Amino acid sequence: MTDPLLTTVEIEPAGTARSSVIWMHGLGADANDFGPIVPEMRLPAELGIRFVFPNAPVRPVTINGGMRMRAWYDVLTMDLPRREDPDGVYDSERALVALVEREKQRGVPAERIVLAGFSQGGAMALHTGLRYPDRLAGILALSCYIPLADRLSAERRPANQHTPLFVAHGDYDAVIPMRYGQMSVQRLESLGYPSEWHDYGMGHEVCLEEIRDIAGWLARVLAVPTV
């Protein structure tokens, strides 16, 4: 018996969906968090992007006194990346892979699917994308870090060795300090990944300049091939 798919909020393109962006929210947020930026990106209609915003499961979160909230995995301490929750990370990986497989069943090939996320959601985009067996269009990781970083070398899959990675962070992030994002890029580069680093004068958030940069990157990695 398989687990049910995560619930999602979806924004369909005007025409046929030719590509998909599966975008994960951060700790305590939900699937509605990033929908409002889609029109702000003003992406070309010919890309045919379906945006899929999944809801993380509701679970107790240790750093918040065991309060139940939407979280991709438990956070045991703010001293990242120590004392992690491998079971929660792997459970969410399986749930996100199921969403990728659904997009493929709906006619969007893996090479036209982007995994994206902010904070904990960005961590899951990196974790899942680098382990996915088929090549993806790209991985967008905002204000986050690599979870289970010591396992990445052994668990990564070669299909996404050259997949474009957009990694961004705020200079004044007090929730996940920028050094964790920088350490993640160093780790990725040490393993030969072509990461594209961006930093912005902001905290644990997104800004207009970042949204514009994301739009340009998505337009590049999801560009419709010319014959």
C-alpha angles and dihedrals in degrees: 000000000000126000116254117261118263114262113253145192110220135194113200125207120246091254136017116335107247097166139017137215114200104198122190123206127223132258113306095004126100144218093287094062101093103025093096093063094060095082090041090062092060092206119188111269091225090070088071094208121187110199114211116192111187127200115236116229118267111250140152113274115210099208089054094055094267093300112161116242141138108292135154089217139348119279108216099179139359089233092098134231096013124096098022132180106241095173092055092046093050092045090054091045090058091048092051093046087055089057091050089051090050091054089052090051088051090058104267112121120223092250089064096049123097122198110211137171149157125232107325087007091054090050088055092048090056095042095048099037096052090051097044112115097220128058115267127203093242149319121239114197118181127188094340147101139228110278118214087011093170090062098048097088092055098039104040119110124226095228092080099039091112100031112130113258122200109195119180137173142174118249091222100040106149095178099054106011115226092245089073090056090047091049089051092053090048089052092048092048091049087058092049100256117151097233121179110210124206129175128188137193095254143093129243095324143072127268136201094256090053092049090053091049091049090051092053092048093049090049089054100045093042096041112143109247114243119227 
